[in-house]
Amino acid sequence: MGRRRKGLPIHGWLVIDKPLEMTSTAVVSAVRRITGAAKVGHGGTLDPLATGILPVALGEATKTVSHVMDGRKLYRMGVRWGEQRDTDDGEGRVIATSEARPTLDQVRAALPAFTGVIDQVPPRFSAVKIDGRRAYDLARADADAPVDLKARPVRIDSITILTSAEEAVASPDRLDLLIAAGKGTYMRSLARDLAAALGTCAYMDSLRRLSCGPFDESHAISLDHLESLGHSAAGSDALLSVETALDDIPALALTDTEARRLAMGQPVALPPLLSRMGDAACGIAQPSAPDAPDERVYKAMSGTRLVAMARIVGGEIRPVRVMNL
């Protein structure tokens, strides 16, 4: 018999506006302490020097964390020209300097090379593993030794210059950018590489995440506000439903009998559901081959209750993660 987890069975999402100089892990610990929830995790790490949207999953919502982490993120980043830091942000030591200051037109001309799917080398001080060790551990062990980080593909959907021409003249050392990007994209690396492409050096001097997957600033609360709610947070408007994380994926409307089968890990026949849905079924893939999987994930619903995250394989709906709600 498994050991019962200590804490309250609270299920849902809290969207925390992470304060400066606090780790994402520390935020999770604070949420666990304040709410008393038995199970807590976050949907995408923010560095201590970053602020903004940190979705925190409680209970069964932790089963949807990967979907949130795979979603698009929106950032506001400040770039400071003229210095390169070994951490690629304001915490590190200066390793290079330059007098060159690019104009807004030069930056604008360079941005297309950094949009779409690009190859990006993570920062030396990052959580990427090299032969089983974190890159930041290797960098801290010997600040002057090279850390062999391989470039990897990341997706940047758009980069918008927020700095006006007047601001650029008044503060030529800084630039503010709005970036929409996919999973695994390092803003610190973007600042570093953009500067290199412009014949200068720079580091990220501020970062705020404005959205993460379906969550944005309209959902966010501060840790101070959460503290004031205490254990009552579980019954407040601050706690969003588990399925909020899945707002962007199509739903499969199950009968009670189908919901019970899926909840027990058993497959459910697809044709009856398609028949019931009629024209609404056009958004559901119907694989051509009997065993061909549909790689998309669906939310299987019984009324307003989330039963499972599911995939379609051949003519069956098969559970990926069953929700105990």
Backbone torsions as a table, in degrees:
resi	resn	phi	psi	omega
1	MET	NA	128.6	-176.8
2	GLY	-70.2	153.4	179.4
3	ARG	-73.9	131.2	-179.1
4	ARG	-72.0	133.3	-179.7
5	ARG	-72.1	134.6	178.6
6	LYS	-75.7	146.0	177.1
7	GLY	116.2	178.7	-175.8
8	LEU	-89.7	143.8	178.3
9	PRO	-81.2	78.9	-180.0
10	ILE	-103.6	131.7	-176.1
11	HIS	-125.0	126.5	177.7
12	GLY	149.8	-168.0	-176.7
13	TRP	-121.8	135.8	167.3
14	LEU	-113.0	127.5	-179.8
15	VAL	-101.6	105.5	-175.0
16	ILE	-94.7	135.0	171.2
17	ASP	-84.5	96.3	-173.2
18	LYS	-65.1	128.6	178.6
19	PRO	-77.7	163.2	178.4
20	LEU	-64.4	144.6	174.1
21	GLU	66.5	23.3	175.2
22	MET	-119.7	134.8	179.4
23	THR	-76.8	157.5	176.6
24	SER	-63.0	-36.9	178.2
25	THR	-63.1	-38.6	178.4
26	ALA	-66.1	-35.0	176.6
27	VAL	-64.1	-45.0	178.4
28	VAL	-59.1	-43.3	179.1
29	SER	-62.5	-39.8	179.0
30	ALA	-66.2	-41.8	178.7
31	VAL	-63.4	-41.6	178.8
32	ARG	-62.2	-43.6	-178.9
33	ARG	-65.6	-44.8	-174.9
34	ILE	-69.7	-44.5	-174.6
35	THR	-87.1	-25.1	-173.9
36	GLY	76.2	14.1	-177.6
37	ALA	-65.2	143.9	-178.2
38	ALA	-73.0	-33.3	-174.2
39	LYS	-137.0	126.3	-176.9
40	VAL	-141.8	139.7	175.1
41	GLY	-153.1	167.5	-179.6
42	HIS	-115.7	159.8	-175.7
43	GLY	-104.9	50.4	176.3
44	GLY	127.3	113.0	-174.5
45	THR	-64.7	139.4	167.6
46	LEU	-115.4	136.1	176.9
47	ASP	-63.0	156.1	178.6
48	PRO	-54.7	-35.2	-178.3
49	LEU	-81.3	-0.9	177.2
50	ALA	-99.5	152.0	175.0
51	THR	-121.4	172.4	171.2
52	GLY	114.4	-153.8	-165.9
53	ILE	-70.8	113.8	174.2
54	LEU	-125.1	98.2	178.3
55	PRO	-71.0	129.7	-179.0
56	VAL	-116.3	122.6	-176.9
57	ALA	-94.1	137.2	177.6
58	LEU	-119.9	137.8	176.0
59	GLY	59.2	-128.0	-176.6
60	GLU	-65.6	-17.6	176.7
61	ALA	-63.6	-23.5	178.8
62	THR	-61.6	-21.0	178.5
63	LYS	-73.8	-13.0	179.8
64	THR	-105.8	5.1	-177.1
65	VAL	-57.4	-43.4	-176.8
66	SER	-60.7	-34.4	179.6
67	HIS	-67.0	-40.4	178.1
68	VAL	-66.3	-43.4	-179.3
69	MET	-64.2	-30.1	178.5
70	ASP	-77.9	-12.7	-176.8
71	GLY	-75.2	170.4	-179.6
72	ARG	-74.1	143.6	175.9
73	LYS	-116.6	148.9	177.1
74	LEU	-121.5	128.0	-175.8
75	TYR	-126.7	148.2	164.2
76	ARG	-109.7	119.8	-175.9
77	MET	-120.7	135.5	171.6
78	GLY	-98.4	130.9	178.8
79	VAL	-112.3	131.6	176.9
80	ARG	-112.0	117.4	-179.0
81	TRP	-77.5	154.8	167.4
82	GLY	102.5	-13.6	177.5
83	GLU	-138.0	141.7	168.9
84	GLN	-109.8	133.9	178.6
85	ARG	-111.0	150.5	-177.4
86	ASP	-68.5	-18.2	176.0
87	THR	-95.5	-8.0	-175.4
88	ASP	66.1	13.4	171.4
89	ASP	-138.1	-173.8	-173.8
90	GLY	-72.0	-8.1	-177.6
91	GLU	-79.6	-25.9	-168.7
92	GLY	-84.7	177.9	178.1
93	ARG	-88.8	149.9	-178.9
94	VAL	-72.0	127.2	179.6
95	ILE	-117.8	-8.8	177.4
96	ALA	-162.3	152.7	176.6
97	THR	-135.1	160.1	177.9
98	SER	-153.7	144.2	176.4
99	GLU	-88.0	-10.4	-176.2
100	ALA	-71.5	134.1	177.2
101	ARG	-127.9	110.7	-177.7
102	PRO	-69.3	148.8	174.8
103	THR	-80.9	165.5	177.0
104	LEU	-61.4	-37.3	178.8
105	ASP	-64.6	-39.3	177.9
106	GLN	-65.8	-41.2	176.8
107	VAL	-62.7	-46.6	-178.6
108	ARG	-58.4	-39.7	-179.6
109	ALA	-69.9	-27.1	-177.9
110	ALA	-83.5	-21.7	-171.4
111	LEU	-63.0	-36.1	-179.5
112	PRO	-56.6	-29.2	179.4
113	ALA	-70.6	-12.6	-177.9
114	PHE	-111.8	13.5	176.4
115	THR	-115.5	157.2	-172.9
116	GLY	90.5	-157.7	175.6
117	VAL	-87.7	118.2	-177.2
118	ILE	-127.2	161.6	172.7
119	ASP	-90.0	131.1	-177.1
120	GLN	-135.1	133.8	175.1
121	VAL	-91.8	122.5	179.3
122	PRO	-61.9	160.7	176.3
123	PRO	-65.1	154.2	176.1
124	ARG	-58.4	-39.7	178.2
125	PHE	-94.3	82.5	179.0
126	SER	-145.5	170.7	-176.9
127	ALA	-87.4	5.3	178.3
128	VAL	-61.4	138.1	-178.4
129	LYS	-91.5	138.1	174.6
130	ILE	-126.2	112.9	-177.3
131	ASP	51.6	41.7	175.5
132	GLY	85.8	-2.9	-179.6
133	ARG	-116.2	144.3	177.7
134	ARG	-67.6	141.9	-179.6
135	ALA	-59.4	-38.3	-178.6
136	TYR	-67.2	-28.7	176.1
137	ASP	-67.9	-40.9	178.3
138	LEU	-65.9	-41.0	-178.9
139	ALA	-67.2	-37.9	180.0
140	ARG	-72.6	-31.0	-179.7
141	ALA	-66.9	-34.1	178.6
142	ASP	-149.3	99.4	-173.3
143	ALA	-62.9	-24.0	-176.7
144	ASP	-98.5	-10.1	-179.2
145	ALA	-78.9	140.3	177.8
146	PRO	-68.5	146.4	176.1
147	VAL	-112.0	119.1	-172.1
148	ASP	-81.8	87.6	179.3
149	LEU	-103.3	129.4	-179.3
150	LYS	-87.1	145.0	174.0
151	ALA	-67.1	146.0	178.1
152	ARG	-140.5	152.7	-177.3
153	PRO	-73.6	135.0	173.4
154	VAL	-134.0	164.7	-178.2
155	ARG	-118.4	125.1	173.2
156	ILE	-117.5	115.1	-174.3
157	ASP	-77.5	-39.6	-178.8
158	SER	-161.2	152.0	173.4
159	ILE	-134.2	124.2	-178.8
160	THR	-119.7	132.8	176.2
161	ILE	-78.8	123.1	179.0
162	LEU	-95.6	-21.9	-178.8
163	THR	-71.3	129.9	178.0
164	SER	-81.8	166.3	178.6
165	ALA	-61.0	-39.0	179.4
166	GLU	-65.8	-42.2	178.7
167	GLU	-65.0	-37.2	180.0
168	ALA	-65.0	-35.5	178.4
169	VAL	-72.2	-41.3	-177.8
170	ALA	-71.8	-34.6	-178.3
171	SER	-132.8	75.9	-175.4
172	PRO	-67.6	-13.2	-178.7
173	ASP	-83.8	-7.6	-173.9
174	ARG	-128.3	153.6	176.2
175	LEU	-146.3	136.5	176.0
176	ASP	-110.6	132.5	-178.0
177	LEU	-125.7	149.0	171.6
178	LEU	-110.4	121.3	-172.4
179	ILE	-125.8	128.5	171.4
180	ALA	-106.0	123.7	-172.3
181	ALA	-145.2	163.6	179.2
182	GLY	-95.1	-173.4	-176.5
183	LYS	-60.0	138.7	172.0
184	GLY	81.7	5.0	179.7
185	THR	-83.2	127.7	178.9
186	TYR	-95.9	119.0	177.5
187	MET	-66.6	-34.6	178.0
188	ARG	-60.5	-40.7	178.6
189	SER	-67.2	-37.0	179.0
190	LEU	-62.3	-45.3	178.4
191	ALA	-59.8	-45.4	-179.6
192	ARG	-61.9	-47.6	-174.0
193	ASP	-74.7	-35.1	176.5
194	LEU	-62.4	-43.6	178.5
195	ALA	-61.3	-44.1	179.8
196	ALA	-60.3	-39.4	179.4
197	ALA	-66.8	-23.1	-179.2
198	LEU	-97.9	8.1	175.9
199	GLY	74.9	27.7	177.9
200	THR	-142.0	-162.9	174.7
201	CYS	-136.6	160.4	-176.8
202	ALA	-164.8	168.6	171.7
203	TYR	-142.2	161.6	177.6
204	MET	-78.3	117.9	-177.6
205	ASP	-105.5	-5.7	172.7
206	SER	-161.1	151.7	178.1
207	LEU	-152.8	130.5	173.8
208	ARG	-130.9	127.5	176.0
209	ARG	-89.1	121.7	-175.9
210	LEU	-92.0	-25.2	176.5
211	SER	-156.8	156.7	179.4
212	CYS	-146.3	107.8	-174.3
213	GLY	59.8	-130.1	-178.0
214	PRO	-82.1	-1.8	-173.8
215	PHE	-100.7	136.1	177.8
216	ASP	-139.3	-170.9	-173.9
217	GLU	-64.4	-21.6	178.7
218	SER	-68.1	-20.7	179.5
219	HIS	-93.5	-11.2	-164.4
220	ALA	-81.3	146.9	171.7
221	ILE	-131.8	156.3	177.7
222	SER	-84.0	160.9	174.9
223	LEU	-64.3	-32.7	177.6
224	ASP	-62.9	-41.5	178.3
225	HIS	-66.2	-40.9	177.8
226	LEU	-62.3	-40.2	178.4
227	GLU	-59.2	-39.2	-179.4
228	SER	-68.6	-27.7	178.3
229	LEU	-78.4	-34.6	-179.0
230	GLY	58.2	-140.9	-178.5
231	HIS	-65.1	-18.3	179.2
232	SER	-72.8	-7.6	178.2
233	ALA	-57.0	-31.4	-178.4
234	ALA	-63.4	-26.2	179.9
235	GLY	-106.9	12.1	-176.6
236	SER	-98.9	171.3	177.0
237	ASP	-68.5	-15.4	-179.2
238	ALA	-67.7	-28.8	-179.6
239	LEU	-84.9	112.6	179.8
240	LEU	-89.4	151.4	-177.8
241	SER	-65.0	156.9	179.3
242	VAL	-56.5	-42.0	-174.7
243	GLU	-72.8	-8.3	175.5
244	THR	-56.3	-34.4	179.8
245	ALA	-67.1	-15.8	-174.9
246	LEU	-112.7	21.2	-176.9
247	ASP	-59.9	-24.1	-174.3
248	ASP	-94.5	8.0	179.6
249	ILE	-118.2	150.8	-176.8
250	PRO	-69.2	153.5	-178.2
251	ALA	-104.4	148.3	173.5
252	LEU	-112.8	117.6	-176.7
253	ALA	-88.5	107.8	-175.7
254	LEU	-94.4	153.7	168.2
255	THR	-78.5	169.6	178.4
256	ASP	-59.9	-41.0	-179.3
257	THR	-65.4	-44.3	178.5
258	GLU	-64.0	-38.9	179.7
259	ALA	-62.8	-40.9	179.2
260	ARG	-64.5	-40.6	179.3
261	ARG	-63.6	-47.2	-177.6
262	LEU	-65.1	-38.5	179.8
263	ALA	-64.2	-22.9	177.6
264	MET	-92.9	8.5	177.9
265	GLY	84.3	10.5	-178.0
266	GLN	-96.1	146.7	179.6
267	PRO	-72.9	157.3	179.1
268	VAL	-123.5	137.4	-179.4
269	ALA	-64.9	134.7	-178.2
270	LEU	-78.8	-41.3	-174.0
271	PRO	-53.8	-43.2	179.1
272	PRO	-60.6	-37.7	179.1
273	LEU	-65.8	-44.1	179.1
274	LEU	-61.6	-38.5	179.1
275	SER	-63.3	-42.2	179.5
276	ARG	-67.2	-36.7	-175.0
277	MET	-75.1	-23.2	179.1
278	GLY	60.0	-129.6	-177.4
279	ASP	-63.3	-26.9	-179.3
280	ALA	-66.3	-15.2	-178.4
281	ALA	-77.2	-4.4	-176.4
282	CYS	-64.5	-21.1	179.5
283	GLY	-86.8	1.6	-178.9
284	ILE	-105.1	125.1	-177.9
285	ALA	-68.6	141.7	176.6
286	GLN	-123.0	96.1	-174.5
287	PRO	-54.5	142.3	-177.8
288	SER	-76.3	-33.7	179.5
289	ALA	-97.0	148.8	-175.9
290	PRO	-55.2	-39.0	-177.1
291	ASP	-105.3	10.8	-177.0
292	ALA	-72.3	125.3	-180.0
293	PRO	-83.1	146.3	168.6
294	ASP	-94.9	114.9	-173.2
295	GLU	-70.4	-13.8	178.4
296	ARG	-69.8	151.1	176.2
297	VAL	-103.4	137.7	178.3
298	TYR	-116.3	156.4	171.8
299	LYS	-100.7	119.0	179.6
300	ALA	-88.5	119.5	-173.2
301	MET	-116.8	144.2	169.2
302	SER	-117.4	95.7	-170.3
303	GLY	66.9	-122.0	178.1
304	THR	-96.9	2.8	-176.8
305	ARG	-95.2	129.8	176.4
306	LEU	-78.4	119.9	-177.8
307	VAL	-92.4	-43.4	-175.6
308	ALA	-167.5	160.2	161.6
309	MET	-91.2	134.0	-170.0
310	ALA	-139.2	160.2	172.1
311	ARG	-124.2	160.0	176.9
312	ILE	-104.9	124.4	177.5
313	VAL	-125.6	116.2	-176.8
314	GLY	59.8	-124.4	-179.8
315	GLY	-102.7	23.9	-176.8
316	GLU	-126.8	150.0	169.3
317	ILE	-97.2	120.9	-177.1
318	ARG	-119.4	133.1	-178.0
319	PRO	-69.5	139.6	172.6
320	VAL	-100.4	-50.3	174.1
321	ARG	-135.5	118.7	178.3
322	VAL	-85.8	135.8	179.8
323	MET	-99.6	130.1	177.7
324	ASN	-98.8	74.1	-177.0
325	LEU	-113.7	NA	NA
